Amino acid sequence: MRDTGGSRCHNRANAMSQAKMFKDCSQVTGVVLSKMDSTAKGGMAISIQAELGLPVKYVGEGEKIEDLKRFDAYVEDIFRFLEISSS
């Protein structure tokens, strides 16, 4: 049986719905992407940022609190790596 992406679409809609409800009932100011090292679901954080105006603040690169890294520093590291790789 071929995966048509229906479950992924449902998961995206569910994540956005949960984010909207959480924002409506709290004073959330940003998103923490806690499992960046082991999941491809990180794209929802970008969608939540775009639709709800909540910036991605931290990225988790492991399972410990020490593995949280500021998102802007994470992006800088990616660009630095790409610059070195293209040299």
PDB file of N, CA, C and O in Angstrom, chain B, residues numbered from 101:
ATOM      1  N   MET B 101       0.836  -1.173   0.000  1.00  0.00           N
ATOM      2  CA  MET B 101       0.000   0.000   0.000  1.00  0.00           C
ATOM      3  C   MET B 101       0.890   1.249   0.000  1.00  0.00           C
ATOM      4  O   MET B 101       1.841   1.339   0.776  1.00  0.00           O
ATOM      5  N   ARG B 102       0.584   2.181  -0.849  1.00  0.00           N
ATOM      6  CA  ARG B 102       1.378   3.391  -0.995  1.00  0.00           C
ATOM      7  C   ARG B 102       0.931   4.478  -0.027  1.00  0.00           C
ATOM      8  O   ARG B 102      -0.264   4.706   0.164  1.00  0.00           O
ATOM      9  N   ASP B 103       1.895   5.138   0.572  1.00  0.00           N
ATOM     10  CA  ASP B 103       1.602   6.242   1.493  1.00  0.00           C
ATOM     11  C   ASP B 103       1.315   7.486   0.670  1.00  0.00           C
ATOM     12  O   ASP B 103       2.181   7.956  -0.068  1.00  0.00           O
ATOM     13  N   THR B 104       0.126   8.014   0.789  1.00  0.00           N
ATOM     14  CA  THR B 104      -0.250   9.209   0.035  1.00  0.00           C
ATOM     15  C   THR B 104      -0.013  10.492   0.808  1.00  0.00           C
ATOM     16  O   THR B 104      -0.325  11.583   0.331  1.00  0.00           O
ATOM     17  N   GLY B 105       0.534  10.356   1.990  1.00  0.00           N
ATOM     18  CA  GLY B 105       0.822  11.540   2.795  1.00  0.00           C
ATOM     19  C   GLY B 105      -0.325  11.988   3.672  1.00  0.00           C
ATOM     20  O   GLY B 105      -0.218  13.006   4.356  1.00  0.00           O
ATOM     21  N   GLY B 106      -1.424  11.247   3.666  1.00  0.00           N
ATOM     22  CA  GLY B 106      -2.587  11.638   4.465  1.00  0.00           C
ATOM     23  C   GLY B 106      -2.286  11.749   5.939  1.00  0.00           C
ATOM     24  O   GLY B 106      -2.728  12.695   6.591  1.00  0.00           O
ATOM     25  N   SER B 107      -1.538  10.795   6.481  1.00  0.00           N
ATOM     26  CA  SER B 107      -1.229  10.845   7.913  1.00  0.00           C
ATOM     27  C   SER B 107      -0.313  12.017   8.221  1.00  0.00           C
ATOM     28  O   SER B 107      -0.426  12.631   9.282  1.00  0.00           O
ATOM     29  N   ARG B 108       0.598  12.335   7.300  1.00  0.00           N
ATOM     30  CA  ARG B 108       1.471  13.497   7.526  1.00  0.00           C
ATOM     31  C   ARG B 108       0.656  14.785   7.527  1.00  0.00           C
ATOM     32  O   ARG B 108       0.904  15.676   8.339  1.00  0.00           O
ATOM     33  N   CYS B 109      -0.315  14.886   6.621  1.00  0.00           N
ATOM     34  CA  CYS B 109      -1.161  16.079   6.582  1.00  0.00           C
ATOM     35  C   CYS B 109      -1.970  16.208   7.866  1.00  0.00           C
ATOM     36  O   CYS B 109      -2.123  17.303   8.408  1.00  0.00           O
ATOM     37  N   HIS B 110      -2.489  15.078   8.349  1.00  0.00           N
ATOM     38  CA  HIS B 110      -3.251  15.082   9.597  1.00  0.00           C
ATOM     39  C   HIS B 110      -2.364  15.520  10.755  1.00  0.00           C
ATOM     40  O   HIS B 110      -2.790  16.308  11.599  1.00  0.00           O
ATOM     41  N   ASN B 111      -1.121  15.012  10.801  1.00  0.00           N
ATOM     42  CA  ASN B 111      -0.190  15.393  11.870  1.00  0.00           C
ATOM     43  C   ASN B 111       0.122  16.875  11.820  1.00  0.00           C
ATOM     44  O   ASN B 111       0.204  17.524  12.863  1.00  0.00           O
ATOM     45  N   ARG B 112       0.298  17.427  10.616  1.00  0.00           N
ATOM     46  CA  ARG B 112       0.578  18.865  10.483  1.00  0.00           C
ATOM     47  C   ARG B 112      -0.596  19.692  10.982  1.00  0.00           C
ATOM     48  O   ARG B 112      -0.416  20.658  11.723  1.00  0.00           O
ATOM     49  N   ALA B 113      -1.815  19.302  10.565  1.00  0.00           N
ATOM     50  CA  ALA B 113      -3.003  20.032  10.997  1.00  0.00           C
ATOM     51  C   ALA B 113      -3.162  19.941  12.509  1.00  0.00           C
ATOM     52  O   ALA B 113      -3.528  20.922  13.157  1.00  0.00           O
ATOM     53  N   ASN B 114      -2.889  18.776  13.070  1.00  0.00           N
ATOM     54  CA  ASN B 114      -2.989  18.578  14.511  1.00  0.00           C
ATOM     55  C   ASN B 114      -1.961  19.445  15.241  1.00  0.00           C
ATOM     56  O   ASN B 114      -2.287  20.075  16.247  1.00  0.00           O
ATOM     57  N   ALA B 115      -0.741  19.482  14.748  1.00  0.00           N
ATOM     58  CA  ALA B 115       0.305  20.292  15.386  1.00  0.00           C
ATOM     59  C   ALA B 115      -0.062  21.773  15.345  1.00  0.00           C
ATOM     60  O   ALA B 115       0.120  22.483  16.334  1.00  0.00           O
ATOM     61  N   MET B 116      -0.574  22.242  14.214  1.00  0.00           N
ATOM     62  CA  MET B 116      -0.946  23.651  14.095  1.00  0.00           C
ATOM     63  C   MET B 116      -2.121  23.966  15.013  1.00  0.00           C
ATOM     64  O   MET B 116      -2.143  25.016  15.654  1.00  0.00           O
ATOM     65  N   SER B 117      -3.090  23.071  15.080  1.00  0.00           N
ATOM     66  CA  SER B 117      -4.247  23.263  15.959  1.00  0.00           C
ATOM     67  C   SER B 117      -3.800  23.350  17.417  1.00  0.00           C
ATOM     68  O   SER B 117      -4.261  24.218  18.158  1.00  0.00           O
ATOM     69  N   GLN B 118      -2.909  22.459  17.825  1.00  0.00           N
ATOM     70  CA  GLN B 118      -2.407  22.469  19.201  1.00  0.00           C
ATOM     71  C   GLN B 118      -1.636  23.750  19.486  1.00  0.00           C
ATOM     72  O   GLN B 118      -1.771  24.333  20.562  1.00  0.00           O
ATOM     73  N   ALA B 119      -0.835  24.185  18.534  1.00  0.00           N
ATOM     74  CA  ALA B 119      -0.058  25.415  18.722  1.00  0.00           C
ATOM     75  C   ALA B 119      -0.982  26.622  18.873  1.00  0.00           C
ATOM     76  O   ALA B 119      -0.750  27.485  19.719  1.00  0.00           O
ATOM     77  N   LYS B 120      -2.034  26.679  18.047  1.00  0.00           N
ATOM     78  CA  LYS B 120      -2.995  27.790  18.144  1.00  0.00           C
ATOM     79  C   LYS B 120      -3.686  27.794  19.503  1.00  0.00           C
ATOM     80  O   LYS B 120      -3.804  28.842  20.138  1.00  0.00           O
ATOM     81  N   MET B 121      -4.146  26.616  19.954  1.00  0.00           N
ATOM     82  CA  MET B 121      -4.821  26.539  21.252  1.00  0.00           C
ATOM     83  C   MET B 121      -3.879  26.930  22.384  1.00  0.00           C
ATOM     84  O   MET B 121      -4.278  27.638  23.309  1.00  0.00           O
ATOM     85  N   PHE B 122      -2.630  26.471  22.314  1.00  0.00           N
ATOM     86  CA  PHE B 122      -1.657  26.788  23.355  1.00  0.00           C
ATOM     87  C   PHE B 122      -1.379  28.288  23.385  1.00  0.00           C
ATOM     88  O   PHE B 122      -1.291  28.891  24.454  1.00  0.00           O
ATOM     89  N   LYS B 123      -1.241  28.885  22.198  1.00  0.00           N
ATOM     90  CA  LYS B 123      -0.985  30.332  22.132  1.00  0.00           C
ATOM     91  C   LYS B 123      -2.167  31.118  22.689  1.00  0.00           C
ATOM     92  O   LYS B 123      -1.986  32.120  23.381  1.00  0.00           O
ATOM     93  N   ASP B 124      -3.384  30.652  22.382  1.00  0.00           N
ATOM     94  CA  ASP B 124      -4.585  31.354  22.846  1.00  0.00           C
ATOM     95  C   ASP B 124      -4.753  31.328  24.367  1.00  0.00           C
ATOM     96  O   ASP B 124      -5.335  32.250  24.939  1.00  0.00           O
ATOM     97  N   CYS B 125      -4.251  30.286  25.022  1.00  0.00           N
ATOM     98  CA  CYS B 125      -4.490  30.166  26.466  1.00  0.00           C
ATOM     99  C   CYS B 125      -3.234  30.421  27.305  1.00  0.00           C
ATOM    100  O   CYS B 125      -3.253  30.212  28.518  1.00  0.00           O
ATOM    101  N   SER B 126      -2.165  30.861  26.684  1.00  0.00           N
ATOM    102  CA  SER B 126      -0.942  31.122  27.434  1.00  0.00           C
ATOM    103  C   SER B 126      -0.253  32.373  26.890  1.00  0.00           C
ATOM    104  O   SER B 126      -0.733  33.009  25.951  1.00  0.00           O
ATOM    105  N   GLN B 127       0.842  32.697  27.480  1.00  0.00           N
ATOM    106  CA  GLN B 127       1.616  33.844  27.015  1.00  0.00           C
ATOM    107  C   GLN B 127       2.899  33.371  26.340  1.00  0.00           C
ATOM    108  O   GLN B 127       3.974  33.932  26.553  1.00  0.00           O
ATOM    109  N   VAL B 128       2.766  32.328  25.520  1.00  0.00           N
ATOM    110  CA  VAL B 128       3.924  31.768  24.830  1.00  0.00           C
ATOM    111  C   VAL B 128       4.545  32.824  23.916  1.00  0.00           C
ATOM    112  O   VAL B 128       3.839  33.585  23.254  1.00  0.00           O
ATOM    113  N   THR B 129       5.878  32.853  23.892  1.00  0.00           N
ATOM    114  CA  THR B 129       6.565  33.866  23.082  1.00  0.00           C
ATOM    115  C   THR B 129       7.471  33.259  22.010  1.00  0.00           C
ATOM    116  O   THR B 129       8.119  33.987  21.257  1.00  0.00           O
ATOM    117  N   GLY B 130       7.516  31.933  21.942  1.00  0.00           N
ATOM    118  CA  GLY B 130       8.382  31.319  20.941  1.00  0.00           C
ATOM    119  C   GLY B 130       8.272  29.807  20.944  1.00  0.00           C
ATOM    120  O   GLY B 130       7.539  29.217  21.737  1.00  0.00           O
ATOM    121  N   VAL B 131       9.019  29.197  20.037  1.00  0.00           N
ATOM    122  CA  VAL B 131       8.994  27.756  19.830  1.00  0.00           C
ATOM    123  C   VAL B 131      10.350  27.165  20.197  1.00  0.00           C
ATOM    124  O   VAL B 131      11.394  27.741  19.892  1.00  0.00           O
ATOM    125  N   VAL B 132      10.318  26.002  20.858  1.00  0.00           N
ATOM    126  CA  VAL B 132      11.525  25.231  21.124  1.00  0.00           C
ATOM    127  C   VAL B 132      11.411  23.944  20.326  1.00  0.00           C
ATOM    128  O   VAL B 132      10.478  23.166  20.525  1.00  0.00           O
ATOM    129  N   LEU B 133      12.340  23.722  19.441  1.00  0.00           N
ATOM    130  CA  LEU B 133      12.389  22.511  18.624  1.00  0.00           C
ATOM    131  C   LEU B 133      13.259  21.521  19.375  1.00  0.00           C
ATOM    132  O   LEU B 133      14.483  21.540  19.247  1.00  0.00           O
ATOM    133  N   SER B 134      12.626  20.651  20.164  1.00  0.00           N
ATOM    134  CA  SER B 134      13.378  19.873  21.143  1.00  0.00           C
ATOM    135  C   SER B 134      14.024  18.601  20.622  1.00  0.00           C
ATOM    136  O   SER B 134      14.904  18.060  21.290  1.00  0.00           O
ATOM    137  N   LYS B 135      13.634  18.108  19.476  1.00  0.00           N
ATOM    138  CA  LYS B 135      14.171  16.836  18.999  1.00  0.00           C
ATOM    139  C   LYS B 135      14.746  16.971  17.597  1.00  0.00           C
ATOM    140  O   LYS B 135      14.478  16.124  16.746  1.00  0.00           O
ATOM    141  N   MET B 136      15.504  17.982  17.340  1.00  0.00           N
ATOM    142  CA  MET B 136      16.049  18.228  16.004  1.00  0.00           C
ATOM    143  C   MET B 136      16.981  17.105  15.555  1.00  0.00           C
ATOM    144  O   MET B 136      17.133  16.870  14.356  1.00  0.00           O
ATOM    145  N   ASP B 137      17.600  16.417  16.499  1.00  0.00           N
ATOM    146  CA  ASP B 137      18.574  15.392  16.152  1.00  0.00           C
ATOM    147  C   ASP B 137      17.945  14.104  15.650  1.00  0.00           C
ATOM    148  O   ASP B 137      18.635  13.301  15.022  1.00  0.00           O
ATOM    149  N   SER B 138      16.655  13.872  15.903  1.00  0.00           N
ATOM    150  CA  SER B 138      16.111  12.556  15.587  1.00  0.00           C
ATOM    151  C   SER B 138      14.779  12.562  14.854  1.00  0.00           C
ATOM    152  O   SER B 138      14.144  11.513  14.743  1.00  0.00           O
ATOM    153  N   THR B 139      14.338  13.699  14.355  1.00  0.00           N
ATOM    154  CA  THR B 139      13.045  13.725  13.690  1.00  0.00           C
ATOM    155  C   THR B 139      13.036  14.671  12.504  1.00  0.00           C
ATOM    156  O   THR B 139      13.782  15.650  12.459  1.00  0.00           O
ATOM    157  N   ALA B 140      12.185  14.361  11.555  1.00  0.00           N
ATOM    158  CA  ALA B 140      12.022  15.234  10.389  1.00  0.00           C
ATOM    159  C   ALA B 140      10.831  16.166  10.575  1.00  0.00           C
ATOM    160  O   ALA B 140      10.430  16.839   9.625  1.00  0.00           O
ATOM    161  N   LYS B 141      10.262  16.222  11.760  1.00  0.00           N
ATOM    162  CA  LYS B 141       9.068  17.020  12.011  1.00  0.00           C
ATOM    163  C   LYS B 141       9.378  18.477  12.322  1.00  0.00           C
ATOM    164  O   LYS B 141       8.467  19.246  12.631  1.00  0.00           O
ATOM    165  N   GLY B 142      10.618  18.862  12.249  1.00  0.00           N
ATOM    166  CA  GLY B 142      11.006  20.225  12.578  1.00  0.00           C
ATOM    167  C   GLY B 142      10.407  21.276  11.686  1.00  0.00           C
ATOM    168  O   GLY B 142      10.348  22.445  12.066  1.00  0.00           O
ATOM    169  N   GLY B 143       9.957  20.893  10.502  1.00  0.00           N
ATOM    170  CA  GLY B 143       9.349  21.842   9.584  1.00  0.00           C
ATOM    171  C   GLY B 143       8.111  22.509  10.154  1.00  0.00           C
ATOM    172  O   GLY B 143       7.779  23.627   9.761  1.00  0.00           O
ATOM    173  N   MET B 144       7.428  21.851  11.065  1.00  0.00           N
ATOM    174  CA  MET B 144       6.244  22.450  11.681  1.00  0.00           C
ATOM    175  C   MET B 144       6.613  23.692  12.469  1.00  0.00           C
ATOM    176  O   MET B 144       5.814  24.625  12.552  1.00  0.00           O
ATOM    177  N   ALA B 145       7.784  23.724  13.042  1.00  0.00           N
ATOM    178  CA  ALA B 145       8.193  24.905  13.801  1.00  0.00           C
ATOM    179  C   ALA B 145       8.249  26.126  12.892  1.00  0.00           C
ATOM    180  O   ALA B 145       7.875  27.226  13.299  1.00  0.00           O
ATOM    181  N   ILE B 146       8.714  25.934  11.667  1.00  0.00           N
ATOM    182  CA  ILE B 146       8.778  27.039  10.708  1.00  0.00           C
ATOM    183  C   ILE B 146       7.361  27.451  10.303  1.00  0.00           C
ATOM    184  O   ILE B 146       7.080  28.642  10.171  1.00  0.00           O
ATOM    185  N   SER B 147       6.476  26.487  10.108  1.00  0.00           N
ATOM    186  CA  SER B 147       5.080  26.799   9.778  1.00  0.00           C
ATOM    187  C   SER B 147       4.399  27.550  10.914  1.00  0.00           C
ATOM    188  O   SER B 147       3.662  28.508  10.681  1.00  0.00           O
ATOM    189  N   ILE B 148       4.649  27.110  12.141  1.00  0.00           N
ATOM    190  CA  ILE B 148       4.072  27.784  13.306  1.00  0.00           C
ATOM    191  C   ILE B 148       4.607  29.207  13.409  1.00  0.00           C
ATOM    192  O   ILE B 148       3.866  30.134  13.737  1.00  0.00           O
ATOM    193  N   GLN B 149       5.889  29.372  13.128  1.00  0.00           N
ATOM    194  CA  GLN B 149       6.480  30.710  13.144  1.00  0.00           C
ATOM    195  C   GLN B 149       5.790  31.601  12.122  1.00  0.00           C
ATOM    196  O   GLN B 149       5.442  32.743  12.422  1.00  0.00           O
ATOM    197  N   ALA B 150       5.590  31.079  10.910  1.00  0.00           N
ATOM    198  CA  ALA B 150       4.988  31.882   9.844  1.00  0.00           C
ATOM    199  C   ALA B 150       3.523  32.201  10.129  1.00  0.00           C
ATOM    200  O   ALA B 150       3.092  33.341   9.951  1.00  0.00           O
ATOM    201  N   GLU B 151       2.760  31.211  10.565  1.00  0.00           N
ATOM    202  CA  GLU B 151       1.320  31.413  10.741  1.00  0.00           C
ATOM    203  C   GLU B 151       0.958  32.113  12.041  1.00  0.00           C
ATOM    204  O   GLU B 151       0.031  32.922  12.072  1.00  0.00           O
ATOM    205  N   LEU B 152       1.672  31.812  13.103  1.00  0.00           N
ATOM    206  CA  LEU B 152       1.307  32.370  14.411  1.00  0.00           C
ATOM    207  C   LEU B 152       2.240  33.482  14.879  1.00  0.00           C
ATOM    208  O   LEU B 152       1.992  34.109  15.909  1.00  0.00           O
ATOM    209  N   GLY B 153       3.303  33.725  14.132  1.00  0.00           N
ATOM    210  CA  GLY B 153       4.230  34.780  14.513  1.00  0.00           C
ATOM    211  C   GLY B 153       5.073  34.456  15.731  1.00  0.00           C
ATOM    212  O   GLY B 153       5.537  35.355  16.432  1.00  0.00           O
ATOM    213  N   LEU B 154       5.272  33.160  15.983  1.00  0.00           N
ATOM    214  CA  LEU B 154       6.087  32.733  17.121  1.00  0.00           C
ATOM    215  C   LEU B 154       7.462  32.316  16.618  1.00  0.00           C
ATOM    216  O   LEU B 154       7.570  31.338  15.879  1.00  0.00           O
ATOM    217  N   PRO B 155       8.502  33.024  16.996  1.00  0.00           N
ATOM    218  CA  PRO B 155       9.836  32.680  16.503  1.00  0.00           C
ATOM    219  C   PRO B 155      10.381  31.390  17.112  1.00  0.00           C
ATOM    220  O   PRO B 155      10.061  31.046  18.250  1.00  0.00           O
ATOM    221  N   VAL B 156      11.198  30.687  16.350  1.00  0.00           N
ATOM    222  CA  VAL B 156      11.921  29.533  16.882  1.00  0.00           C
ATOM    223  C   VAL B 156      13.049  30.100  17.737  1.00  0.00           C
ATOM    224  O   VAL B 156      13.880  30.857  17.235  1.00  0.00           O
ATOM    225  N   LYS B 157      13.091  29.750  19.004  1.00  0.00           N
ATOM    226  CA  LYS B 157      14.094  30.310  19.915  1.00  0.00           C
ATOM    227  C   LYS B 157      15.227  29.348  20.229  1.00  0.00           C
ATOM    228  O   LYS B 157      16.378  29.768  20.352  1.00  0.00           O
ATOM    229  N   TYR B 158      14.915  28.055  20.360  1.00  0.00           N
ATOM    230  CA  TYR B 158      15.937  27.066  20.704  1.00  0.00           C
ATOM    231  C   TYR B 158      15.762  25.808  19.877  1.00  0.00           C
ATOM    232  O   TYR B 158      14.663  25.483  19.426  1.00  0.00           O
ATOM    233  N   VAL B 159      16.878  25.102  19.686  1.00  0.00           N
ATOM    234  CA  VAL B 159      16.907  23.826  18.981  1.00  0.00           C
ATOM    235  C   VAL B 159      17.605  22.819  19.872  1.00  0.00           C
ATOM    236  O   VAL B 159      18.662  23.105  20.434  1.00  0.00           O
ATOM    237  N   GLY B 160      17.015  21.635  20.003  1.00  0.00           N
ATOM    238  CA  GLY B 160      17.634  20.566  20.770  1.00  0.00           C
ATOM    239  C   GLY B 160      18.442  19.657  19.868  1.00  0.00           C
ATOM    240  O   GLY B 160      17.939  19.170  18.855  1.00  0.00           O
ATOM    241  N   GLU B 161      19.685  19.427  20.229  1.00  0.00           N
ATOM    242  CA  GLU B 161      20.559  18.541  19.451  1.00  0.00           C
ATOM    243  C   GLU B 161      20.835  17.240  20.191  1.00  0.00           C
ATOM    244  O   GLU B 161      21.738  16.492  19.816  1.00  0.00           O
ATOM    245  N   GLY B 162      20.081  16.970  21.218  1.00  0.00           N
ATOM    246  CA  GLY B 162      20.256  15.768  22.025  1.00  0.00           C
ATOM    247  C   GLY B 162      19.113  15.653  23.014  1.00  0.00           C
ATOM    248  O   GLY B 162      18.038  16.215  22.805  1.00  0.00           O
ATOM    249  N   GLU B 163      19.349  14.923  24.089  1.00  0.00           N
ATOM    250  CA  GLU B 163      18.273  14.650  25.036  1.00  0.00           C
ATOM    251  C   GLU B 163      18.404  15.404  26.357  1.00  0.00           C
ATOM    252  O   GLU B 163      17.509  15.326  27.199  1.00  0.00           O
ATOM    253  N   LYS B 164      19.489  16.122  26.549  1.00  0.00           N
ATOM    254  CA  LYS B 164      19.710  16.815  27.817  1.00  0.00           C
ATOM    255  C   LYS B 164      19.473  18.309  27.653  1.00  0.00           C
ATOM    256  O   LYS B 164      19.523  18.843  26.545  1.00  0.00           O
ATOM    257  N   ILE B 165      19.216  18.972  28.770  1.00  0.00           N
ATOM    258  CA  ILE B 165      18.989  20.413  28.751  1.00  0.00           C
ATOM    259  C   ILE B 165      20.212  21.141  28.171  1.00  0.00           C
ATOM    260  O   ILE B 165      20.075  22.186  27.534  1.00  0.00           O
ATOM    261  N   GLU B 166      21.396  20.582  28.395  1.00  0.00           N
ATOM    262  CA  GLU B 166      22.622  21.186  27.870  1.00  0.00           C
ATOM    263  C   GLU B 166      22.679  21.114  26.344  1.00  0.00           C
ATOM    264  O   GLU B 166      23.473  21.815  25.719  1.00  0.00           O
ATOM    265  N   ASP B 167      21.843  20.271  25.748  1.00  0.00           N
ATOM    266  CA  ASP B 167      21.834  20.103  24.295  1.00  0.00           C
ATOM    267  C   ASP B 167      20.970  21.138  23.587  1.00  0.00           C
ATOM    268  O   ASP B 167      20.912  21.152  22.357  1.00  0.00           O
ATOM    269  N   LEU B 168      20.294  22.010  24.348  1.00  0.00           N
ATOM    270  CA  LEU B 168      19.523  23.093  23.728  1.00  0.00           C
ATOM    271  C   LEU B 168      20.476  24.190  23.280  1.00  0.00           C
ATOM    272  O   LEU B 168      21.375  24.594  24.018  1.00  0.00           O
ATOM    273  N   LYS B 169      20.267  24.657  22.078  1.00  0.00           N
ATOM    274  CA  LYS B 169      21.118  25.696  21.502  1.00  0.00           C
ATOM    275  C   LYS B 169      20.220  26.801  20.950  1.00  0.00           C
ATOM    276  O   LYS B 169      19.165  26.527  20.379  1.00  0.00           O
ATOM    277  N   ARG B 170      20.644  28.045  21.124  1.00  0.00           N
ATOM    278  CA  ARG B 170      19.877  29.157  20.552  1.00  0.00           C
ATOM    279  C   ARG B 170      19.724  28.946  19.052  1.00  0.00           C
ATOM    280  O   ARG B 170      20.688  28.586  18.377  1.00  0.00           O
ATOM    281  N   PHE B 171      18.530  29.164  18.528  1.00  0.00           N
ATOM    282  CA  PHE B 171      18.255  28.902  17.119  1.00  0.00           C
ATOM    283  C   PHE B 171      19.123  29.757  16.202  1.00  0.00           C
ATOM    284  O   PHE B 171      19.619  29.268  15.188  1.00  0.00           O
ATOM    285  N   ASP B 172      19.310  31.026  16.549  1.00  0.00           N
ATOM    286  CA  ASP B 172      20.120  31.880  15.688  1.00  0.00           C
ATOM    287  C   ASP B 172      21.560  31.376  15.611  1.00  0.00           C
ATOM    288  O   ASP B 172      22.180  31.450  14.550  1.00  0.00           O
ATOM    289  N   ALA B 173      22.098  30.868  16.714  1.00  0.00           N
ATOM    290  CA  ALA B 173      23.452  30.302  16.698  1.00  0.00           C
ATOM    291  C   ALA B 173      23.481  29.019  15.877  1.00  0.00           C
ATOM    292  O   ALA B 173      24.466  28.743  15.191  1.00  0.00           O
ATOM    293  N   TYR B 174      22.415  28.240  15.941  1.00  0.00           N
ATOM    294  CA  TYR B 174      22.308  27.008  15.155  1.00  0.00           C
ATOM    295  C   TYR B 174      22.342  27.325  13.657  1.00  0.00           C
ATOM    296  O   TYR B 174      23.045  26.665  12.892  1.00  0.00           O
ATOM    297  N   VAL B 175      21.586  28.330  13.253  1.00  0.00           N
ATOM    298  CA  VAL B 175      21.551  28.734  11.842  1.00  0.00           C
ATOM    299  C   VAL B 175      22.911  29.274  11.404  1.00  0.00           C
ATOM    300  O   VAL B 175      23.374  28.978  10.303  1.00  0.00           O
ATOM    301  N   GLU B 176      23.546  30.060  12.264  1.00  0.00           N
ATOM    302  CA  GLU B 176      24.887  30.566  11.948  1.00  0.00           C
ATOM    303  C   GLU B 176      25.865  29.423  11.716  1.00  0.00           C
ATOM    304  O   GLU B 176      26.686  29.478  10.800  1.00  0.00           O
ATOM    305  N   ASP B 177      25.778  28.386  12.549  1.00  0.00           N
ATOM    306  CA  ASP B 177      26.645  27.213  12.379  1.00  0.00           C
ATOM    307  C   ASP B 177      26.404  26.533  11.033  1.00  0.00           C
ATOM    308  O   ASP B 177      27.353  26.096  10.381  1.00  0.00           O
ATOM    309  N   ILE B 178      25.151  26.441  10.615  1.00  0.00           N
ATOM    310  CA  ILE B 178      24.833  25.831   9.325  1.00  0.00           C
ATOM    311  C   ILE B 178      25.467  26.633   8.197  1.00  0.00           C
ATOM    312  O   ILE B 178      26.099  26.059   7.310  1.00  0.00           O
ATOM    313  N   PHE B 179      25.308  27.946   8.219  1.00  0.00           N
ATOM    314  CA  PHE B 179      25.891  28.781   7.166  1.00  0.00           C
ATOM    315  C   PHE B 179      27.422  28.728   7.180  1.00  0.00           C
ATOM    316  O   PHE B 179      28.061  28.727   6.127  1.00  0.00           O
ATOM    317  N   ARG B 180      27.996  28.685   8.374  1.00  0.00           N
ATOM    318  CA  ARG B 180      29.447  28.572   8.492  1.00  0.00           C
ATOM    319  C   ARG B 180      29.921  27.257   7.874  1.00  0.00           C
ATOM    320  O   ARG B 180      30.921  27.232   7.156  1.00  0.00           O
ATOM    321  N   PHE B 181      29.206  26.170   8.152  1.00  0.00           N
ATOM    322  CA  PHE B 181      29.540  24.860   7.589  1.00  0.00           C
ATOM    323  C   PHE B 181      29.420  24.888   6.069  1.00  0.00           C
ATOM    324  O   PHE B 181      30.292  24.366   5.375  1.00  0.00           O
ATOM    325  N   LEU B 182      28.359  25.488   5.545  1.00  0.00           N
ATOM    326  CA  LEU B 182      28.169  25.557   4.100  1.00  0.00           C
ATOM    327  C   LEU B 182      29.269  26.388   3.444  1.00  0.00           C
ATOM    328  O   LEU B 182      29.739  26.060   2.354  1.00  0.00           O
ATOM    329  N   GLU B 183      29.673  27.455   4.109  1.00  0.00           N
ATOM    330  CA  GLU B 183      30.750  28.310   3.581  1.00  0.00           C
ATOM    331  C   GLU B 183      32.068  27.528   3.514  1.00  0.00           C
ATOM    332  O   GLU B 183      32.787  27.592   2.517  1.00  0.00           O
ATOM    333  N   ILE B 184      32.369  26.803   4.569  1.00  0.00           N
ATOM    334  CA  ILE B 184      33.612  26.014   4.603  1.00  0.00           C
ATOM    335  C   ILE B 184      33.554  24.904   3.559  1.00  0.00           C
ATOM    336  O   ILE B 184      34.545  24.638   2.879  1.00  0.00           O
ATOM    337  N   SER B 185      32.405  24.261   3.429  1.00  0.00           N
ATOM    338  CA  SER B 185      32.244  23.156   2.480  1.00  0.00           C
ATOM    339  C   SER B 185      32.384  23.594   1.039  1.00  0.00           C
ATOM    340  O   SER B 185      32.850  22.824   0.200  1.00  0.00           O
ATOM    341  N   SER B 186      31.988  24.817   0.739  1.00  0.00           N
ATOM    342  CA  SER B 186      32.046  25.294  -0.642  1.00  0.00           C
ATOM    343  C   SER B 186      33.396  25.881  -1.005  1.00  0.00           C
ATOM    344  O   SER B 186      33.639  26.196  -2.170  1.00  0.00           O
ATOM    345  N   SER B 187      34.277  26.034  -0.031  1.00  0.00           N
ATOM    346  CA  SER B 187      35.614  26.617  -0.291  1.00  0.00           C
ATOM    347  C   SER B 187      36.534  25.623  -0.955  1.00  0.00           C
ATOM    348  O   SER B 187      37.687  25.945  -1.242  1.00  0.00           O
TER     349      SER B 187
END
